[in-house]
């Protein structure tokens, strides 16, 4: 386990040797390739993209963590993704999200159990050149209504799919899509024409060089600037029926499954952000002398450091448990990933703010890297379920087996 907080996990969460080796492998990659680029990628123009860093990540295996071995991948599952994202996010959450969004784009293909889809799209990630993917669910008018099943019939202006012979014509817009500008293909959710709201939601695998696809301008974000988020616009884009994932009308089920898995990995990413801020503050409190002693020996500072370390360790244990459950339970559970994400997202915000307060004015300066972590600590609260959406999911799980 990471030595930041110093506690060892309980036996049933001890990382297997393969995962321990992965954590060290990714940590080495981060120190060599990611950390030297953090400031430049954060301050670059919104449209700039560090393909060289992505190539290095591809060489390190980060684009094929969950791809089955028969298709050239590592076959590590959700636990492997989560551990990798914590390590990357400790240096740069935006870089972590490039790889995380690609893995999310792969998820419907993996969940489909469709060997035709898998054999056509998964080997792309084991070639000589890096290939990115994206997941297209969010829209201007339909955000949380596409995440909450009981809201599906009320979803407005959802992207539509019209059956046309042995294919479908997709029309509409997706917004806030990470990797949309640079992805080879997207897992795109559209509503089958004739169904109200999103009650006919269906997942399609869409090559983004298809006629009728337009990639919108890159969003100028406050954080996560290493990754590109933009619109995807579809104008009667023809998609063959063989690219439907799981059959018509099963998009909500697939989305819920991938979301439950992804929440464990987002919790890991938030844990990484918190750890990155803690590491800076920890070093600062050792170097900074006030009243003749290092800052960490002052009781008030020591209390802050102890609280921060405890929250990080708790977040890590929760995401490890959630990831393990997502890998071993069918269907992937709701409760553990949702609670892990809710807790870790809050931990990221609280720890980065406390870390900045310990550093005083220097924490506010760009050169120390803390202000970037503070900006990025708020990002994970938005995707894969806001705190409000998570609260609904958690309480539903709490009450579903009760007889009232």
HUDA-V855701 format. One record per backbone hydrogen bond with DSSP energy under -1.0 kcal/mol. CO is the residue of the C=O (numbers start at 1). NH is the residue of the N-H. E is the energy in kcal/mol with one decimal. If there is no record, write none. Layout:
CO,NH,E / CO,NH,E
This chain:
10,13,-2.0 / 11,14,-1.7 / 16,20,-2.4 / 17,21,-2.6 / 18,22,-1.9 / 19,23,-2.8 / 20,24,-2.1 / 21,25,-2.6 / 22,26,-2.9 / 23,27,-2.3 / 24,28,-2.3 / 25,29,-1.9 / 26,30,-2.7 / 27,31,-2.3 / 28,32,-2.1 / 29,33,-3.2 / 30,35,-2.9 / 34,37,-1.8 / 35,38,-1.0 / 37,41,-2.6 / 38,42,-2.0 / 39,43,-1.8 / 45,48,-1.6 / 49,51,-1.5 / 50,54,-1.6 / 51,55,-2.5 / 52,56,-2.1 / 53,57,-2.3 / 54,58,-2.6 / 55,59,-2.4 / 56,60,-1.4 / 57,62,-2.5 / 58,61,-1.6 / 61,64,-1.3 / 64,74,-2.6 / 65,76,-3.3 / 67,75,-1.9 / 68,71,-1.8 / 68,73,-2.1 / 69,72,-1.9 / 77,81,-1.7 / 78,82,-2.8 / 79,83,-2.3 / 80,84,-2.2 / 81,85,-2.7 / 82,86,-2.2 / 83,87,-1.8 / 84,88,-2.2 / 85,89,-2.7 / 86,90,-1.5 / 88,91,-1.7 / 88,92,-3.0 / 92,96,-1.9 / 93,97,-2.1 / 94,98,-1.2 / 95,99,-1.3 / 96,100,-2.6 / 97,101,-2.9 / 98,102,-1.2 / 99,103,-2.1 / 100,104,-1.9 / 101,105,-2.1 / 102,106,-1.6 / 103,107,-1.0 / 106,110,-2.0 / 107,111,-3.0 / 108,112,-1.6 / 114,118,-2.8 / 115,119,-2.5 / 116,120,-1.3 / 117,121,-2.2 / 118,122,-1.9 / 122,125,-1.6 / 123,126,-1.9 / 132,184,-3.3 / 134,187,-2.3 / 136,189,-2.3 / 138,175,-2.2 / 142,139,-1.7 / 143,146,-1.6 / 144,147,-1.8 / 144,148,-1.5 / 148,151,-2.2 / 149,152,-1.6 / 151,154,-1.8 / 152,155,-1.3 / 152,198,-2.9 / 159,191,-3.5 / 160,171,-2.3 / 161,193,-2.9 / 162,169,-2.5 / 164,167,-1.0 / 166,241,-2.2 / 167,164,-3.3 / 168,239,-2.8 / 169,162,-2.2 / 170,237,-2.6 / 171,160,-2.3 / 172,234,-3.3 / 174,232,-2.5 / 177,180,-1.7 / 177,230,-1.6 / 179,182,-1.3 / 179,183,-1.7 / 184,208,-2.1 / 185,134,-1.4 / 186,206,-2.9 / 187,136,-2.9 / 188,204,-2.8 / 190,202,-2.8 / 191,161,-2.5 / 192,195,-1.7 / 196,199,-2.7 / 198,201,-1.6 / 200,192,-1.8 / 201,251,-2.9 / 202,190,-2.5 / 203,245,-2.9 / 204,188,-3.1 / 206,186,-2.3 / 207,210,-1.5 / 210,213,-1.9 / 212,235,-1.7 / 214,233,-3.0 / 219,221,-1.2 / 224,227,-1.1 / 228,179,-3.1 / 229,219,-3.3 / 230,177,-2.0 / 231,216,-2.3 / 232,174,-2.7 / 233,214,-2.6 / 234,172,-2.4 / 237,170,-2.4 / 239,168,-2.6 / 240,243,-2.3 / 241,244,-1.8 / 243,205,-2.1 / 247,250,-1.3 / 250,254,-2.1 / 251,255,-2.9 / 252,256,-2.4 / 253,257,-2.1 / 254,258,-2.7 / 255,259,-2.3 / 256,260,-2.5 / 257,261,-1.7 / 258,262,-2.8 / 259,263,-2.3 / 262,266,-2.5 / 263,267,-2.1 / 264,268,-1.4 / 265,269,-2.0 / 266,270,-2.7 / 267,271,-2.1 / 268,272,-2.1 / 269,273,-2.1 / 270,274,-2.4 / 271,275,-2.5 / 272,276,-2.6 / 273,277,-2.1 / 274,278,-2.5 / 275,279,-2.7 / 276,280,-1.5 / 277,281,-2.4 / 278,282,-3.2 / 279,283,-1.9 / 280,284,-2.2 / 281,285,-2.6 / 283,287,-2.0 / 284,288,-2.9 / 285,296,-2.0 / 288,295,-2.6 / 290,293,-1.5 / 293,290,-2.5 / 294,297,-1.8 / 295,298,-1.6 / 298,302,-2.8 / 299,303,-2.3 / 300,304,-1.7 / 301,305,-2.6 / 302,306,-2.5 / 303,307,-2.3 / 304,308,-2.5 / 305,309,-2.6 / 306,310,-2.1 / 307,311,-2.1 / 308,312,-2.2 / 309,313,-2.3 / 310,314,-2.4 / 311,315,-2.5 / 312,316,-2.4 / 313,317,-2.4 / 314,318,-2.2 / 315,319,-2.5 / 316,320,-2.5 / 317,321,-2.1 / 318,322,-2.4 / 319,323,-2.8 / 320,324,-2.4 / 321,325,-2.2 / 322,326,-2.4 / 323,327,-1.7 / 324,328,-1.1 / 325,329,-2.3 / 334,338,-2.0 / 335,339,-2.8 / 336,340,-2.2 / 337,341,-2.4 / 338,342,-2.5 / 339,343,-2.3 / 340,344,-2.7 / 341,345,-2.7 / 342,346,-1.3 / 343,347,-2.3 / 344,348,-2.5 / 345,349,-1.5 / 346,350,-2.7 / 347,351,-3.0 / 348,352,-2.0 / 349,353,-1.8 / 350,354,-2.2 / 351,355,-2.8 / 352,356,-2.2 / 353,357,-2.0 / 354,358,-1.9 / 355,359,-1.2 / 359,362,-1.2 / 361,364,-1.3 / 362,365,-1.2 / 365,368,-1.1 / 366,369,-1.7 / 369,373,-1.2 / 370,374,-2.1 / 371,375,-2.1 / 372,376,-2.4 / 373,377,-1.4 / 379,382,-1.9 / 386,390,-2.8 / 387,391,-2.1 / 388,392,-1.6 / 389,393,-2.2 / 390,394,-3.0 / 391,395,-2.4 / 392,396,-2.2 / 393,397,-2.0 / 394,398,-2.2 / 395,399,-1.9 / 396,400,-1.4 / 399,402,-1.4
